[in-house]
Amino acid sequence: MDPTAPAERFDASWMTVVICTCDRARELARCVASVLRNQYLGFDLLVVDQSSDSSTEEAVREFQTDPRLRYLRSETKGLSAGRNLGIGCARGEMIACTDDDCETPPDWLSRMAAALRYEDRTAVVFGNVRPGGHDRVAGFVVGYLRDSPFLARSIRHMHRADGMSGCMGLRRSAWERLGGFDELLGAGAPFPAAEEMDLAIRALLTGFCVYATPEVEVMHHGFRSWDTARGMVRGYLYGIGAMIAKHLKCGNWGILHYVAHLFWRWAFAGPVVDLGHRPSRWVRLRAFVLGAKAGLACAVERRRSLYRGARVAEDRMGAVAAGCMAPREGNAGPEYMEEMPRFHDD
């Protein structure tokens, strides 16, 4: 079966799971196995493989007899580009995203479907990303945990509905209307973070709702040693700075309320994402400012609040309709594996 074949119609109750991966064959196999153990009746799983060799394809071969699995080898680079490609091939209205180093419980999709149906205008759902067991002396696992649900109905409420794309749900129709993920944001892109926050912000600015709930949860096994923590924090804030700069260039002044809350966190608390420690405020501020400066130097497409040069959802849909998926042209960005920009300390 052609993995890029579009559905004749989009079933409102059907769920498509999209997992993008790059050179993580062993981790992906565990993730795929956990998704396929889900008890939800109507779903398929699409793996978008951006790996440098055939190891990932070989790893998913053990699941090839399961008709719910679709595999798509892609020359695209970057998490956002891969997700846009996968969602463009989705067969359902409901989309669930997780990362290749996560593991889902058997009721994950049932809970995600319930969250997406929580309110008719819900476009984006964020769930908990629980850090897996690890040696805290040697390193950390990034996580995001909340105790209570919150439905954000406007950009003024965005600071109460943050989340991570490792446990994220979307409505396909909203994704299309928003133009998809901004492909200059996210792991493997010039601005290596904040793609999920950006999509949620654009959804709120367009009149959709964003729902964050602890009722949906995945386990994250992405262990990082402590010597990588500083670079991860810098890349994370660099991406956020660029994302904020883009919205200001597009005239989305409502985002200033969200920026005010970011600076409150900077002054009095840590990042909303759990990095296993409290990062230096000055490292965070410097990375944010550098990201904002770089973002302000880039051209934007104001109508969709996207960086110019980022492919929008219609491009992905056009590729699906044509029966092919062309590689992203002119992509000189880094390899997709959460690579962060280099900073000099002088």
Secondary structure as GFF3:
##gff-version 3
##sequence-region A 1 346
A	DSSP	beta_strand	11	21	.	.	.	ID=ss1
A	DSSP	alpha_helix	25	36	.	.	.	ID=ss2
A	DSSP	beta_strand	43	49	.	.	.	ID=ss3
A	DSSP	alpha_helix	55	60	.	.	.	ID=ss4
A	DSSP	three_ten_helix	61	63	.	.	.	ID=ss5
A	DSSP	beta_strand	69	73	.	.	.	ID=ss6
A	DSSP	alpha_helix	79	88	.	.	.	ID=ss7
A	DSSP	beta_strand	92	98	.	.	.	ID=ss8
A	DSSP	beta_strand	102	103	.	.	.	ID=ss9
A	DSSP	alpha_helix	108	116	.	.	.	ID=ss10
A	DSSP	beta_strand	122	131	.	.	.	ID=ss11
A	DSSP	beta_strand	139	141	.	.	.	ID=ss12
A	DSSP	beta_strand	150	152	.	.	.	ID=ss13
A	DSSP	three_ten_helix	155	160	.	.	.	ID=ss14
A	DSSP	beta_strand	167	171	.	.	.	ID=ss15
A	DSSP	alpha_helix	172	178	.	.	.	ID=ss16
A	DSSP	alpha_helix	195	206	.	.	.	ID=ss17
A	DSSP	beta_strand	209	220	.	.	.	ID=ss18
A	DSSP	beta_strand	223	225	.	.	.	ID=ss19
A	DSSP	three_ten_helix	226	228	.	.	.	ID=ss20
A	DSSP	alpha_helix	229	249	.	.	.	ID=ss21
A	DSSP	alpha_helix	255	268	.	.	.	ID=ss22
A	DSSP	alpha_helix	281	296	.	.	.	ID=ss23
A	DSSP	beta_strand	300	301	.	.	.	ID=ss24
A	DSSP	beta_strand	306	307	.	.	.	ID=ss25
A	DSSP	alpha_helix	313	321	.	.	.	ID=ss26
###
